Amino acid sequence: MRAILKHGLGSLGICILMIVMGCSSSSNAAHPYASNEPIKTAKVFLPGVISTEKWEENLTFSQDGQTVYLNRVQFDPIQSNLYYSDFKDGQWGEPQKMSFSIDGRNDSWPFMSPDGKRLYFRSDRTTDKEPSFKRISRIWYVEREGDDWGKPQYTTLPNGNFSVAANHNAYVAVPNSTFTGEVIYLFKWKDGKYEKPEKLSSAINHPDYFNVSPYIAPDESFLIFSRYTREPETYVMYISYNRDGEWSEAEKLNESVNESGYFSTFGIVSPDRKYLIWSKGTSEDLDIYQMDLSESGIKLD
């Protein structure tokens, strides 16, 4: 996929293109992205279906790995919508636009809750109480209703790259007041609402970088994120482990992920915890890659 990599301080940005791997016919493959062979080096997958000449951004999995949700962007004029692709009859279907994703508004950054009941996303759509001409980006969600999704509802979270744990705690990367950096905050969910944000420690939030694209484990046992610099422009992926409530000093993922001369960002772990999926490329060309988690430098129990 060809794309200009943008960091996303307010507009669309490029979100992670989470590509499912595998389409294996093996009965041992619990999820359709699983591979019969080890994936020891970065591998692009699904060209022409999910990864195309169109601009596809961030993807997320259903709980069972049988559906992928993504957003696609068209230009002139700019329009971003959410799509889904189901795995049926041994192959991934052509992505279809989601029923609630409307033209004239930009929807992006889908993120599935770990229980599969809620799909979060970013949108500049208006609330019922706002004039239609307003464009304020927020984090929204829809809840599963049978085979479809309900009416979009907005959260009180600030706009930014985000992920959500199984207990609804949210981790959001928020620009500082001068837009010279970005900091990851924890928003704890308690009694049906989000509490005041807690800035994560310097083990994660390095003052010399934009700390972006947080992916929190469902049980909050680890956090994958990227550090971005403008000069020279680089994205490097890190992981920090939650050890008895304290975040460990962030560790850079190995060279098979953070390849010299390339950006590496938007990392996630597949639902079966076997694969790392992330974006790698340059400012002119970005693709999505998959690799065995054991080859990435990530160490999970």
C-alpha angles and dihedrals in degrees: 000000000000115000143146106243110233125180096222109232093169109328129071100296119177112288125196117289100214105199121196116227133211122024083200121177091206115122087220092067107097091184126038093235091060119114129220089215129054114264100217097161132040112283130187116219143196100019111186095022110054100355105052142142086279119088106262117181135182120357132195134190132237113240093261094043092239096113133047123201119202143156126238126200128208124191137220090061105021112237126166122190137173120247138180134210124198126207107231135156091004099307144076115256127230107277114261126204114255116248096241097044105101132196115245092043129073119237120183147149102048114197124183118217112239092249092053093234100106132044115200124199143161119251141166092212118128129248121242090261097052131083113259094242093065119107111192116155115226140160110261136176142200126206127224114261109181109296094344140047131260132234115308114257126192127230130217091241119119118252113267145099107306151163133198131221126220091264090054093253107149129214112202131180107221127186117240121245093270096041089236094118144008129230132199115230133189116226108194118212114224133160092353099310143073119262126218112299122264117211111228116239127270087260083080107015105063110191094221096058144054101251103210150161101033118199112190121198113243090248093040091242094132141011125212116198143147134241116218131197127186099209106066093012108234140151116201125180124229140176131212125191125218105231113183091327096315124104115233121230106281114261122209113237114242129274094266086068102029097045114185113259095021137093115242119192148124094059123181137168119238119247092258091051091235102108141048113216120190147147120261130175146083135287088275103039128032128177138172121247138192130204139166108273090230090062096052102068093254113130116199128173 
